Amino acid sequence: MNQASTPPAAIAAPPDTGAPPTQLAELWRDFRRNRGAIIGLVIVVALLLCALLADVIAPYAPSEQYRDATLHAPSWEPVNGHRFLLGTDPVGRDVLSRLIHGTRLSLLIGLVSVGLSLSIGVVLGLLAGFFRGATEFTIMRLMDIMLALPSLLLAVSVVAILGPGLMNAMYAIAIVMLPHFVRLTRAAVIGELGKDYVAASRLAGAGTFRLMFDTVLPNCAAPLIVQATLGFSTAILDAAALGFLGLGAQPPTPEWGSMLASALEFIQSAWWVVTLPGLAILVSVLAFNLMGDGLRDALDPKLKR
């Protein structure tokens, strides 16, 4: 009888077991709202798989020559037992295999260049943001001088000093991108230094080194992640430009820019040897730019829809 007279409001509601979404879940939720970013992510994942599995999925070795099939047009028809889906280059190498292996080189160039530029740029930006005065003036004026030069001209100058080659091209691209990371880090650090949590850390006895890397830097990570993602596209484009000029990867290395340079004279007679490497550069640069825009929208609270 007592149970029948109990009002419905007194009946205990089932406990709410739904945990609040994690930061990673919120990031993915905001990121996937941008369709272009999802398309870019899919293409980037495909490029990563091509780079990791290049030796497995490439039909032939990138430097293997088939003298009886030079400048063979893309076709499903086999030539002496070999099928060249995207045709061959002027010396009979399979274009598809070279494009796949070129994906590995391009992503490696982006990873090394962005990694070097990001690590050095963050340190210099932290120094410029924390130590105002002569240290900041020296670092930022040096960055301004580097920004005053066209990026490709600066990269060519560095490679001309170091010598042509793939590793030197990576160093040159890292130097070209360095001012962007330094300026971005310094601006983010200056914006964070005036906040209460930094003052609380100082009062708690945190030293300068701990303030720089444990307190302030994690809160500056969002713009740096976006800049690093966009830096991949810049690195790929600059590496292709250096390779096209003969200052980057040297033949027979299957790098997209050097593939363009070696096939330029056949642009009218064999369109595929020029068009396909150019499309590979275009698609990869566009994919990283789309993904970077999506990350910017997801990480910046002001841009969240």
Salt bridges, closest charged atoms under 4 A:
ASP30 OD1 - ARG29 NE 3.55
ASP30 OD1 - ARG33 NH1 3.58
ASP30 OD2 - LYS304 NZ 3.36
ASP55 OD2 - ARG104 NH2 3.60
ASP89 OD2 - ARG93 NE 2.74
ASP89 OD2 - ARG98 NE 3.99
GLU136 OE1 - ARG132 NE 2.90
GLU136 OE2 - ARG186 NH2 2.67
ASP144 OD2 - ARG141 NH2 2.78
ASP144 OD1 - ARG183 NH1 2.89
GLU192 OE2 - LYS195 NZ 3.20
ASP297 OD1 - ARG296 NE 3.46
